[in-house]
Amino acid sequence: MSAENRRFDDPDAALRERFGDALAEEAAFDGWSRAAMASAARRLELPVGEADRLFPGGPVQVLTWLSDRSDLRTVEDMEKQGIANLKVRDRIKQAVRLRLERHGGEREAVRRALGLLSMPFNGPLALRLLYKTVDALWYAAGDTSTDFNFYTKRATLAGVYSSTLLYWLNDRSPGSEATWSFLDRRIDDVMKIEKLKSRLSARTGPTSRMAPRR
């Protein structure tokens, strides 16, 4: 479902977006907390209880909603850019970069979000959000695999995305150029491993299928 369709299906979608963005700004100072929700509600001059009506699950639900929105918008951006003619590594690089740029200047809010998600009771949610993100990025890159590669690709990208996100949080280079160089190196490392696996598979595959001689 596109962002436009989601707004059409949800009469409160526009208000949720405004509130989510306002909370992300407040979270940079107060964390993803009820206090930040109250501040965001006051800024938007919402009636008492309106924030809880929009997001009854509290700050964690807002964080989940914003992550899903960023995934959706990244896929839409990739489709608009027409990345089908790019090499797979370039599609993935573009997808990761677009997803990170969705955070813009919200580094402190992201840092605090990771702190909240690192709590033991939020572990399952953190893994679910990471999986949904890397699955969306592979979808945007045109992946159609249904075999074991479906899972290995997502596990590999989860490592690339997570490490690049952590690097980006502390990157102060102009235009985050240091982050994009780091991303290049990580993808290069993955491609080298994949090539090595392919060569080993080509060497051992036929042999492993032969029955042993007696």
C-alpha positions as CSV (number, residue, x, y, z in Angstrom):
1,M,0.0,0.0,0.0
2,S,1.4,3.4,-1.0
3,A,1.6,6.3,1.4
4,E,-1.2,8.0,-0.5
5,N,-3.5,5.0,-0.2
6,R,-2.7,4.7,3.5
7,R,-3.7,8.3,4.0
8,F,-6.9,7.7,2.1
9,D,-7.8,4.6,4.1
10,D,-7.1,6.3,7.5
11,P,-9.0,9.6,8.1
12,D,-6.5,10.4,10.9
13,A,-3.4,9.7,8.7
14,A,-2.5,13.4,8.2
15,L,-2.8,14.1,11.9
16,R,-0.8,11.0,12.8
17,E,2.0,12.2,10.5
18,R,2.0,15.6,12.0
19,F,2.1,14.2,15.5
20,G,4.7,11.6,14.6
21,D,7.0,14.2,13.2
22,A,6.4,16.5,16.2
23,L,7.2,13.6,18.6
24,A,10.4,12.8,16.7
25,E,11.5,16.3,17.3
26,E,10.6,16.3,21.0
27,A,12.3,12.9,21.4
28,A,15.7,14.4,20.7
29,F,15.3,16.2,24.0
30,D,13.0,14.1,26.2
31,G,13.5,10.7,24.6
32,W,10.6,8.5,23.4
33,S,8.5,9.1,26.5
34,R,5.1,10.2,27.6
35,A,6.5,13.6,28.5
36,A,7.6,13.9,24.8
37,M,4.2,12.9,23.7
38,A,2.6,15.6,25.9
39,S,5.0,18.2,24.6
40,A,4.2,17.2,21.0
41,A,0.5,17.4,21.7
42,R,0.8,20.8,23.2
43,R,2.8,22.1,20.3
44,L,0.0,20.9,17.9
45,E,-2.6,22.2,20.3
46,L,-4.4,18.9,20.3
47,P,-7.4,18.3,22.7
48,V,-6.6,16.4,25.9
49,G,-6.4,12.7,25.2
50,E,-6.1,13.1,21.4
51,A,-2.5,11.8,21.4
52,D,-3.5,8.6,23.2
53,R,-6.4,8.1,20.8
54,L,-4.1,8.4,17.8
55,F,-1.4,6.1,19.4
56,P,-2.9,4.1,22.3
57,G,0.3,2.1,22.5
58,G,2.3,5.2,23.5
59,P,5.7,6.2,22.3
60,V,6.7,2.7,21.2
61,Q,3.7,2.6,18.8
62,V,4.6,6.0,17.4
63,L,8.2,4.8,16.8
64,T,6.9,1.7,15.1
65,W,4.6,3.8,12.9
66,L,7.4,6.1,11.9
67,S,9.7,3.2,11.0
68,D,7.0,1.6,8.9
69,R,6.4,5.0,7.1
70,S,10.1,5.4,6.4
71,D,10.2,1.9,4.9
72,L,7.2,2.6,2.7
73,R,8.6,5.9,1.5
74,T,12.0,4.4,0.7
75,V,10.3,1.8,-1.5
76,E,8.3,4.5,-3.3
77,D,11.5,6.6,-3.8
78,M,13.3,3.6,-5.3
79,E,10.4,3.0,-7.7
80,K,10.4,6.6,-8.7
81,Q,14.1,6.6,-9.4
82,G,13.8,3.5,-11.6
83,I,16.7,1.5,-10.3
84,A,16.1,-1.6,-12.4
85,N,19.1,-0.9,-14.7
86,L,21.5,-0.6,-11.8
87,K,23.7,-3.5,-10.6
88,V,22.4,-5.2,-7.5
89,R,25.1,-3.7,-5.3
90,D,24.2,-0.2,-6.5
91,R,20.5,-0.9,-5.9
92,I,21.2,-2.0,-2.3
93,K,23.6,0.9,-1.7
94,Q,20.9,3.4,-3.0
95,A,18.2,1.7,-0.9
96,V,20.3,1.9,2.4
97,R,21.3,5.5,1.7
98,L,17.7,6.6,1.0
99,R,16.5,4.9,4.1
100,L,19.1,6.6,6.3
101,E,18.4,9.9,4.7
102,R,14.8,9.5,5.7
103,H,16.1,10.3,9.2
104,G,17.6,13.6,8.0
105,G,18.9,15.6,10.9
106,E,17.1,13.5,13.6
107,R,20.3,11.8,14.8
108,E,19.6,12.4,18.5
109,A,16.0,11.1,18.2
110,V,17.3,8.0,16.4
111,R,20.0,7.5,19.0
112,R,17.4,7.6,21.7
113,A,15.1,5.3,19.7
114,L,17.9,2.7,19.6
115,G,18.4,3.1,23.3
116,L,14.7,2.3,23.9
117,L,14.7,-0.6,21.5
118,S,17.8,-2.1,23.1
119,M,15.8,-2.7,26.3
120,P,15.3,-6.4,26.9
121,F,11.5,-6.1,26.8
122,N,11.7,-4.4,23.4
123,G,14.1,-6.9,21.9
124,P,11.4,-8.7,19.8
125,L,10.1,-5.4,18.4
126,A,13.7,-4.2,17.5
127,L,14.2,-7.4,15.5
128,R,10.8,-7.2,13.9
129,L,11.5,-3.6,12.8
130,L,14.9,-4.4,11.5
131,Y,13.6,-7.3,9.5
132,K,10.8,-5.2,8.0
133,T,13.3,-2.6,7.0
134,V,15.7,-5.0,5.2
135,D,12.9,-6.8,3.6
136,A,11.5,-3.5,2.3
137,L,15.0,-2.6,1.0
138,W,15.4,-5.9,-0.8
139,Y,11.9,-5.5,-2.3
140,A,12.9,-2.1,-3.5
141,A,16.0,-3.6,-5.0
142,G,13.9,-6.1,-7.0
143,D,14.6,-9.2,-5.1
144,T,12.3,-12.1,-6.0
145,S,14.1,-15.0,-4.3
146,T,12.0,-17.6,-2.5
147,D,14.6,-20.2,-1.5
148,F,17.2,-20.1,1.3
149,N,18.8,-17.1,-0.4
150,F,15.7,-15.1,0.7
151,Y,16.8,-15.4,4.4
152,T,20.5,-15.1,3.9
153,K,20.1,-11.9,1.8
154,R,18.1,-10.3,4.6
155,A,20.4,-11.5,7.3
156,T,23.4,-10.1,5.4
157,L,21.7,-6.8,4.7
158,A,20.6,-6.5,8.4
159,G,24.3,-6.5,9.3
160,V,25.2,-3.9,6.7
161,Y,22.3,-1.6,7.5
162,S,22.8,-1.8,11.3
163,S,26.5,-1.1,11.2
164,T,26.0,1.8,8.7
165,L,23.3,3.2,10.9
166,L,25.6,3.2,13.9
167,Y,28.4,4.8,11.8
168,W,26.0,7.5,10.6
169,L,24.9,8.4,14.1
170,N,28.4,9.7,14.8
171,D,29.3,11.0,11.4
172,R,29.8,14.7,11.2
173,S,31.3,14.8,7.7
174,P,29.7,17.2,5.1
175,G,26.8,15.4,3.5
176,S,27.5,12.3,5.6
177,E,30.1,11.4,2.9
178,A,32.1,9.3,5.4
179,T,29.0,7.2,6.0
180,W,28.5,6.6,2.3
181,S,32.2,5.6,2.0
182,F,31.7,3.2,4.9
183,L,28.6,1.7,3.2
184,D,30.6,1.2,0.0
185,R,33.2,-0.8,1.9
186,R,30.7,-2.9,3.7
187,I,28.9,-3.8,0.5
188,D,32.3,-4.5,-1.2
189,D,33.1,-6.9,1.7
190,V,29.8,-8.7,1.3
191,M,30.3,-9.0,-2.5
192,K,33.7,-10.5,-1.9
193,I,32.2,-13.1,0.4
194,E,29.4,-13.9,-2.0
195,K,31.9,-14.4,-4.8
196,L,34.0,-16.7,-2.6
197,K,30.9,-18.7,-1.7
198,S,30.1,-19.0,-5.4
199,R,33.6,-20.3,-6.3
200,L,33.5,-22.8,-3.5
201,S,30.1,-24.0,-4.4
202,A,31.2,-24.4,-8.1
203,R,34.2,-26.5,-6.9
204,T,32.5,-28.7,-4.4
205,G,28.9,-28.9,-5.7
206,P,29.4,-31.5,-8.4
207,T,31.7,-33.6,-6.2
208,S,29.3,-33.6,-3.3
209,R,26.5,-35.0,-5.6
210,M,28.6,-37.9,-6.7
211,A,28.1,-41.2,-4.9
212,P,31.3,-42.5,-3.3
213,R,33.1,-45.3,-5.2
214,R,33.6,-48.7,-3.5
